[in-house]
Amino acid sequence: MNFPKSVREVVLDTETTGLSYEKGERIVDIACIELVNHVQTGKTYQTYVNPQKKMHREASAISGLTDEFLADKPLFHEIADNFLNFVGDATLVIHNAKFDVGFLNSELERLGKPLFDLRDAVDTLEIARKKFPGTPVNLDALCKRFEIDTSARVTHGALVDCVLLAEVYINLLGGRQSALSFASESSEKQNLSIKNHQIQKDRGFPPSKEEKEAHKEFLKSLNSPLWNKCG
């Protein structure tokens, strides 16, 4: 099923060999979670990538990924099309978008593929900074603020971070009620219509002769009523 761009988003996270793509660091883990109307659809994308270089010790400690583990994983050019097809024309939702988009564009530029426009991404870090100025707004701090369970986050894997970020994003937008408002809008309108509808009580006596005659004349005025087509 295809969704309009305005309602389809992809929460994205990467893990890398180091902190600077400008110094030749590479992506080792990419994960995505699809949202439609700010609700998770259950569709995800995740892959490890052989960076063709050594992991920095600090990066390996954070992600839990080792050179040995990554040695037999696909190269970026082997996964690029599948990754881009999953993202499609969705809006990317990223915590510190400048970091991840910078690494992604560095990889895509090597392959001569179209680059992501940082201006089109939703940066939850910037949203959190504006909403909670002067307080910690890293992913751990925001999960604690919104009482999101982080017990599965033993290491900073891209997919588990995406799961947490998706929950943080919904809370930054106003919480679960906000996420469900679009889907329930039509039913709420129907309920409101029912509540506002005035139900007439039985008047307690039969129609008069004049009312019966008026009703017969009214029925004659109808053009091909449905009940004449039955039987």
N, C-alpha and C positions, 0 to 999 in steps of 0.2 A: 504493500500500500504506500502511495506517495503522499507526503504531507507538504503543505506550503512552508516555505523557508521561515516564515515568521513564527511558526509554532514548533519547529524541529530544531533541537540543540544537541550538541555533543559535548559532554564533559570529558576533558582530556588531561592526561598527565604523562610525563616522561621521566625516566631515570637516565643518567648520563655518566660518562667516564670521569667527568670533572665539571668545573664550573663555567668554563669559557669555550664556546664554540669557535671564537675568534683565534684561540690558541690550538685549535685542532681537536678539541674534545668531541666525542661522538655520543649518539643515542644508543642505549642498550636495552631499553624497555619502553614500550608505548602501550597505553590502554585508553579505551574510550567507552563511554556509556551513553546510550541514546535517551534523550528526553523528548516527549511530545506534550505540549501544554504544561511544561515543568513537571511532568510525571514520568518516572522510569518505565520504559516499555519492556525491559528484560533483554534487549539486544545490546551486546557488548562486543568489543574487539580488543584483543590483547596479543602481543607478540614480543618475544625477546629478540635482540639483534646482536649479531657478532660485530663489534665495533672495529675490528682489525687493529686494535691497539690495547695497551694495558690499562686496566682500571687504576685510578688513584686509590690509595689505601683508604682515605676518608670516604670517598664515594662508595667503595665496596662495603665499608662498615655500615653506611647508612642504608643502602639498598639490599645488602645481603648477597649481592651477585659477585661471582668470582670469574677470573679469566678462564678457569677450567670449565665452569658451567657454560660460559658464553661461546666457547671455542667451536661447537658444532651447530650453533644457531644460524639462521639465514642472515645474509647481508642485507643492508637497507634496500638496495635496488631490487632485491627479490620480494620484498614485502610492500614496496611503495604503492603499487597499484591497488592492492587489496585495502590498504590503509586509506588511500584517497577515495576509493569507492565507498567505504563505510562512512566517511565524513560527508561526502557529497557536497551539497550546498548549505549544510547546516551551519548555524552559528556556533563557534567554539566557546566553551565556558572553561576558563583556566585560572588557577591560582598563581599569580605572577606570570601573566601571559607573555611579557617581554622575554622571559627566560625560555619558555617552551617553544614559542613561535620562532625565536632566534635559532634554536637548535634544529627545529623542523625545516626552516627555510635554508639553513646551511646544508642539510642533507639533500633537500629537493633541488637546490641550485647545482649541486654536483651532477645531478641527473638531467639537468636541463628542463625540469618540470615547473609548472606554475607555482608561484609562492603564495603563502597566506598573507593577508593584509592584517597587520596587528590592530588596525583601527576597527576591524569588523569583529574582533573577539570581545567577549564579556570577561573582564578581569575581576574575579571575586576579591582579590587582594585590594584593589582600588575601592571597590564597594565597601569592604569592611573598614578600610582606613577612614572613609568619609562617615560611616555610620558609627564607628567607635574610635574617635580620634584620641590619640595619646595612650592607647592600650595595645597589648600584643594582639596581632591579627594573623599569626601563622596558623596553619591548619589545625595543629594540636590545640592551640588556644581557643580557636573558634569552636572546635568540637566540644571542649570543656564548657564554653559559654552556653552552647545550645544543648548540652547534656546528651551528646551523641556518643554512643558506645564505640570506643577505639580499641577494644581488647584484641581484635584481629590484627592490629597494626604492630606486629612484632618488628618488622622492618618496613622501610618505605617503598614497598612495591607499587608500581604504577596503578594496577587495578584496584587494590584496596584503598589507595589514596583517592581514586576516582569515585569509589563508592561513598567515602566520607565526604568528599567535596560536593557530590550531588546533594547530600543531605544539608550540608552547610549552605549551599546556594539557595535551596528552597527556604531555609530559615532566614537568610539575608533578604529574600524577597517578601517575607512576611509570615512564613510558616506553612505548615501542611494545608491549612484551610485555604490559603491563597492558591496553592497548587491545584486544589480540587475545584476551585470556584468556576473555572471555565467549563469543566465537564458537567458540573451540576447546574449551570446557569439556566438551561432550558427547563429542567424539572422544577427549579425554584420558581420560575415564572408561572409554570402550570399550577403549582401549589398556591401561589399568590392569587391567581385567577379564581381558583376554587374557593379560597377563603373570602374573596371579595364578592362572590356571586350570591345574590339574595334568593334563597329558596322560598317559593311561595307555598304557604300552607293550604291544605284542602279547605275550601270555603264552607263545606258542611251542608250544602243543599244542591239539588239537581238543576241543570240549566232550564231556562224558561222556553216556551214555545217560540218566542221571537229569536232567542239566541240559537236554537236549533235550526230555524229557517235561515238565519244569517250564516251559520256554519255551512249549510248546504250550498248556498250561493257562492260562498268563498271557495268551496271545493270545485265547483263548476268553472271557476275562473282560472284554475291551475292548468298549465299546458303540459299534457302527457305526464301526469303524476306517476311515481314509481309503482304504486300499488296496482295500477291498471295493467302493468306489464307482468305481474306475478300470476301464478296459477296455470 
